[in-house]
Amino acid sequence: MESVPNMEGRRRIADQLLRAVQWTSPTHAWCECPGVGHHTTATGKRACQVTIDSGGTTSKGKRAVPTITCVHSSCSAAVAASTRELRSLVGKLEVVRKPGAKPGQHRAGPTTGGGAQPPVFRAVRAETLTWTRVKESFNRLA
């Protein structure tokens, strides 16, 4: 069974992870590049984008996942690291523990109903995400 994407939670994660996020649709936003300091040419308002939709597929038929992309290649390492962080936090948000499972045992599933407990997050970048901010954001979802 596929997990049901928690789009509101995904948006909150993107808002906390990235700067200057301007949503143009429920699943797409323009943002400040996480590697803007590495840019060697001018940076426009639409140089970097984030998509959080996992419902569709890519042009190669693969499942679309939350992704950050930038038109500059000089920031590719920072963008790749932020994309991994975004996907990791989204994955932790949408995990549901099996009844009686030991830590580390889980399955993907919806984050609501059935008494599912919210996952525990760790702050990956302390200057951007703090345990308190993440915990407060997801407590408001409940």
Secondary structure as UniProt FT lines:
FT   HELIX           7..17
FT   STRAND          19..25
FT   TURN            26..27
FT   STRAND          28..32
FT   TURN            34..35
FT   HELIX           36..38
FT   TURN            45..46
FT   STRAND          48..51
FT   TURN            59..60
FT   STRAND          67..70
FT   TURN            74..75
FT   HELIX           76..93
FT   STRAND          95..96
FT   TURN            99..100
FT   TURN            103..104
FT   STRAND          107..108
FT   TURN            114..115
FT   TURN            126..128
FT   HELIX           131..141
//
